[in-house]
Amino acid sequence: MDSNLMEKSVQYKFANTEKYGDKKVARELKHLKADASDEAINKVGTSLAKLQGDNLKSIVEISKRDIEITD
């Protein structure tokens, strides 16, 4: 069975009790390069958190693949 990577994105979750209370805010960045390293993804999330004045709580990588249907 073959599959082709169609799209890759990353979701960052940020926390800041002063701005969001006990909730977390999720931001998804689409069009992630297929060969992006975990270290680079982490650096981007950390930088975004600092710019926003938030704490980075989690990172989730999302991959969408086109899977060939076989009989």
OpenMM code with the backbone's topology and positions (N, CA, C; nanometers):
from openmm import Vec3, app, unit

residues = "MET ASP SER ASN LEU MET GLU LYS SER VAL GLN TYR LYS PHE ALA ASN THR GLU LYS TYR GLY ASP LYS LYS VAL ALA ARG GLU LEU LYS HIS LEU LYS ALA ASP ALA SER ASP GLU ALA ILE ASN LYS VAL GLY THR SER LEU ALA LYS LEU GLN GLY ASP ASN LEU LYS SER ILE VAL GLU ILE SER LYS ARG ASP ILE GLU ILE THR ASP".split()
positions = [
    Vec3(0.0848, -0.1169, 0.0000),
    Vec3(0.0000, 0.0000, 0.0000),
    Vec3(0.0896, 0.1236, 0.0000),
    Vec3(0.0629, 0.2162, -0.0903),
    Vec3(0.1417, 0.3384, -0.1009),
    Vec3(0.0668, 0.4565, -0.0416),
    Vec3(0.1425, 0.5544, 0.0045),
    Vec3(0.0825, 0.6791, 0.0522),
    Vec3(0.1748, 0.7948, 0.0171),
    Vec3(0.1152, 0.9102, -0.0051),
    Vec3(0.1901, 1.0308, -0.0366),
    Vec3(0.1542, 1.1389, 0.0638),
    Vec3(0.2561, 1.2068, 0.1153),
    Vec3(0.2331, 1.3169, 0.2080),
    Vec3(0.1686, 1.4316, 0.1328),
    Vec3(0.0506, 1.4738, 0.1780),
    Vec3(-0.0215, 1.5826, 0.1123),
    Vec3(0.0051, 1.7163, 0.1818),
    Vec3(0.0021, 1.7145, 0.3142),
    Vec3(0.0159, 1.8383, 0.3901),
    Vec3(0.0675, 1.8060, 0.5293),
    Vec3(0.1494, 1.8958, 0.5813),
    Vec3(0.2021, 1.8796, 0.7153),
    Vec3(0.1866, 2.0136, 0.7870),
    Vec3(0.1378, 2.0100, 0.9096),
    Vec3(0.1210, 2.1329, 0.9864),
    Vec3(0.1597, 2.1057, 1.1314),
    Vec3(0.1638, 2.2129, 1.2104),
    Vec3(0.1989, 2.1990, 1.3516),
    Vec3(0.1011, 2.2835, 1.4335),
    Vec3(0.0607, 2.2281, 1.5482),
    Vec3(-0.0286, 2.3001, 1.6386),
    Vec3(0.0464, 2.3267, 1.7684),
    Vec3(0.0497, 2.4535, 1.8068),
    Vec3(0.1110, 2.4946, 1.9328),
    Vec3(-0.0007, 2.5304, 2.0297),
    Vec3(0.0144, 2.4922, 2.1566),
    Vec3(-0.0800, 2.5346, 2.2599),
    Vec3(-0.0050, 2.6225, 2.3590),
    Vec3(-0.0670, 2.7391, 2.3859),
    Vec3(-0.0064, 2.8380, 2.4741),
    Vec3(-0.0943, 2.8579, 2.5971),
    Vec3(-0.0309, 2.8918, 2.7089),
    Vec3(-0.1035, 2.9191, 2.8321),
    Vec3(-0.0554, 3.0526, 2.8889),
    Vec3(-0.1502, 3.1251, 2.9464),
    Vec3(-0.1203, 3.2498, 3.0156),
    Vec3(-0.2422, 3.2800, 3.1020),
    Vec3(-0.2304, 3.2561, 3.2326),
    Vec3(-0.3465, 3.2696, 3.3211),
    Vec3(-0.4018, 3.4117, 3.3242),
    Vec3(-0.3180, 3.5119, 3.3046),
    Vec3(-0.3660, 3.6502, 3.3052),
    Vec3(-0.4530, 3.6809, 3.1837),
    Vec3(-0.4175, 3.6252, 3.0684),
    Vec3(-0.4929, 3.6515, 2.9449),
    Vec3(-0.6050, 3.5523, 2.9208),
    Vec3(-0.5795, 3.4238, 2.9460),
    Vec3(-0.6730, 3.3181, 2.9068),
    Vec3(-0.7373, 3.2446, 3.0239),
    Vec3(-0.7023, 3.2782, 3.1459),
    Vec3(-0.7513, 3.2039, 3.2618),
    Vec3(-0.6891, 3.0651, 3.2640),
    Vec3(-0.7702, 2.9640, 3.2930),
    Vec3(-0.7203, 2.8261, 3.2981),
    Vec3(-0.7171, 2.7594, 3.1614),
    Vec3(-0.7664, 2.8282, 3.0594),
    Vec3(-0.7720, 2.7707, 2.9250),
    Vec3(-0.6383, 2.7843, 2.8534),
    Vec3(-0.6225, 2.7035, 2.7505),
    Vec3(-0.5055, 2.7123, 2.6629),
    Vec3(-0.5524, 2.7586, 2.5255),
    Vec3(-0.4687, 2.8321, 2.4574),
    Vec3(-0.5004, 2.8800, 2.3229),
    Vec3(-0.4171, 2.8002, 2.2235),
    Vec3(-0.4834, 2.7479, 2.1198),
    Vec3(-0.4146, 2.6684, 2.0174),
    Vec3(-0.3990, 2.7510, 1.8912),
    Vec3(-0.2819, 2.7414, 1.8315),
    Vec3(-0.2549, 2.8058, 1.7026),
    Vec3(-0.1954, 2.7008, 1.6102),
    Vec3(-0.2496, 2.6933, 1.4883),
    Vec3(-0.2005, 2.5961, 1.3901),
    Vec3(-0.1307, 2.6692, 1.2767),
    Vec3(-0.0108, 2.6246, 1.2464),
    Vec3(0.0654, 2.6784, 1.1339),
    Vec3(0.0704, 2.5714, 1.0264),
    Vec3(0.0201, 2.6059, 0.9104),
    Vec3(0.0127, 2.5096, 0.8002),
    Vec3(0.1367, 2.5201, 0.7119),
    Vec3(0.1461, 2.4279, 0.6188),
    Vec3(0.2539, 2.4241, 0.5188),
    Vec3(0.3918, 2.4074, 0.5833),
    Vec3(0.3989, 2.3198, 0.6818),
    Vec3(0.5255, 2.2859, 0.7445),
    Vec3(0.6099, 2.2069, 0.6454),
    Vec3(0.7371, 2.2392, 0.6356),
    Vec3(0.8247, 2.1651, 0.5449),
    Vec3(0.8322, 2.0190, 0.5888),
    Vec3(0.8312, 1.9299, 0.4935),
    Vec3(0.8317, 1.7865, 0.5228),
    Vec3(0.9548, 1.7444, 0.6027),
    Vec3(1.0670, 1.8134, 0.5838),
    Vec3(1.1906, 1.7755, 0.6523),
    Vec3(1.2217, 1.8640, 0.7730),
    Vec3(1.1231, 1.9377, 0.8238),
    Vec3(1.1460, 2.0238, 0.9406),
    Vec3(1.1823, 1.9375, 1.0617),
    Vec3(1.2875, 1.9755, 1.1311),
    Vec3(1.3326, 1.8982, 1.2467),
    Vec3(1.2507, 1.9341, 1.3704),
    Vec3(1.2470, 1.8413, 1.4652),
    Vec3(1.1764, 1.8665, 1.5909),
    Vec3(1.2361, 1.9879, 1.6629),
    Vec3(1.3672, 2.0010, 1.6563),
    Vec3(1.4353, 2.1130, 1.7208),
    Vec3(1.3902, 2.2465, 1.6607),
    Vec3(1.3809, 2.2539, 1.5292),
    Vec3(1.3374, 2.3770, 1.4630),
    Vec3(1.1923, 2.4089, 1.4972),
    Vec3(1.1067, 2.3072, 1.4990),
    Vec3(0.9655, 2.3267, 1.5334),
    Vec3(0.9534, 2.3784, 1.6764),
    Vec3(1.0332, 2.3234, 1.7656),
    Vec3(1.0341, 2.3671, 1.9049),
    Vec3(1.0820, 2.5117, 1.9173),
    Vec3(1.1858, 2.5489, 1.8442),
    Vec3(1.2380, 2.6860, 1.8488),
    Vec3(1.1333, 2.7867, 1.8030),
    Vec3(1.0586, 2.7531, 1.6986),
    Vec3(0.9528, 2.8426, 1.6502),
    Vec3(0.8460, 2.8601, 1.7574),
    Vec3(0.8024, 2.7513, 1.8170),
    Vec3(0.7010, 2.7585, 1.9217),
    Vec3(0.7461, 2.8387, 2.0416),
    Vec3(0.8699, 2.8183, 2.0826),
    Vec3(0.9259, 2.8931, 2.1951),
    Vec3(0.9339, 3.0418, 2.1630),
    Vec3(0.9753, 3.0745, 2.0410),
    Vec3(0.9841, 3.2145, 1.9984),
    Vec3(0.8464, 3.2801, 1.9941),
    Vec3(0.7469, 3.2091, 1.9403),
    Vec3(0.6105, 3.2624, 1.9362),
    Vec3(0.5586, 3.2881, 2.0772),
    Vec3(0.5841, 3.1951, 2.1676),
    Vec3(0.5387, 3.2110, 2.3060),
    Vec3(0.6004, 3.3355, 2.3693),
    Vec3(0.7298, 3.3558, 2.3488),
    Vec3(0.7973, 3.4733, 2.4049),
    Vec3(0.7406, 3.6023, 2.3469),
    Vec3(0.7182, 3.6055, 2.2153),
    Vec3(0.6639, 3.7248, 2.1511),
    Vec3(0.5245, 3.7591, 2.2036),
    Vec3(0.4461, 3.6566, 2.2343),
    Vec3(0.3085, 3.6760, 2.2818),
    Vec3(0.3020, 3.6961, 2.4326),
    Vec3(0.4129, 3.6701, 2.5022),
    Vec3(0.4131, 3.6780, 2.6478),
    Vec3(0.3453, 3.5582, 2.7123),
    Vec3(0.3442, 3.4443, 2.6435),
    Vec3(0.2778, 3.3229, 2.6899),
    Vec3(0.3795, 3.2152, 2.7238),
    Vec3(0.3288, 3.1040, 2.7761),
    Vec3(0.4087, 2.9843, 2.7987),
    Vec3(0.3684, 2.8798, 2.6965),
    Vec3(0.4667, 2.8149, 2.6352),
    Vec3(0.4395, 2.7056, 2.5411),
    Vec3(0.4104, 2.5796, 2.6205),
    Vec3(0.2916, 2.5185, 2.5986),
    Vec3(0.2515, 2.4016, 2.6754),
    Vec3(0.2602, 2.2712, 2.5970),
    Vec3(0.2335, 2.2750, 2.4658),
    Vec3(0.2433, 2.1508, 2.3886),
    Vec3(0.2611, 2.1807, 2.2410),
    Vec3(0.3154, 2.0807, 2.1715),
    Vec3(0.3353, 2.0876, 2.0266),
    Vec3(0.2841, 1.9572, 1.9674),
    Vec3(0.1986, 1.9686, 1.8643),
    Vec3(0.1458, 1.8503, 1.7959),
    Vec3(0.1715, 1.8665, 1.6469),
    Vec3(0.2364, 1.7684, 1.5869),
    Vec3(0.2582, 1.7682, 1.4423),
    Vec3(0.1432, 1.6930, 1.3763),
    Vec3(0.0875, 1.7514, 1.2704),
    Vec3(-0.0263, 1.6928, 1.2009),
    Vec3(0.0155, 1.6625, 1.0577),
    Vec3(0.0012, 1.5365, 1.0160),
    Vec3(0.0351, 1.4953, 0.8799),
    Vec3(-0.0895, 1.4431, 0.8108),
    Vec3(-0.1111, 1.4889, 0.6877),
    Vec3(-0.2213, 1.4380, 0.6070),
    Vec3(-0.1598, 1.3659, 0.4889),
    Vec3(-0.2048, 1.2394, 0.4694),
    Vec3(-0.1499, 1.1581, 0.3624),
    Vec3(-0.2616, 1.1102, 0.2713),
    Vec3(-0.2280, 1.0962, 0.1467),
    Vec3(-0.3167, 1.0369, 0.0475),
    Vec3(-0.2803, 0.8890, 0.0408),
    Vec3(-0.3709, 0.8029, 0.0838),
    Vec3(-0.3432, 0.6587, 0.0894),
    Vec3(-0.4130, 0.5915, -0.0281),
    Vec3(-0.3358, 0.5147, -0.1010),
    Vec3(-0.3886, 0.4430, -0.2177),
    Vec3(-0.4858, 0.3343, -0.1742),
    Vec3(-0.5992, 0.3279, -0.2402),
    Vec3(-0.6988, 0.2244, -0.2112),
    Vec3(-0.6645, 0.1006, -0.2941),
    Vec3(-0.6589, -0.0123, -0.2254),
    Vec3(-0.6302, -0.1383, -0.2946),
    Vec3(-0.7425, -0.2363, -0.2680),
    Vec3(-0.7629, -0.3270, -0.3597),
    Vec3(-0.8692, -0.4277, -0.3451),
    Vec3(-0.8166, -0.5529, -0.2818),
] * unit.nanometer
topology = app.Topology()
chain = topology.addChain("A")
for resn in residues:
    res = topology.addResidue(resn, chain)
    for name in ("N", "CA", "C"):
        topology.addAtom(name, app.Element.getBySymbol(name[0]), res)
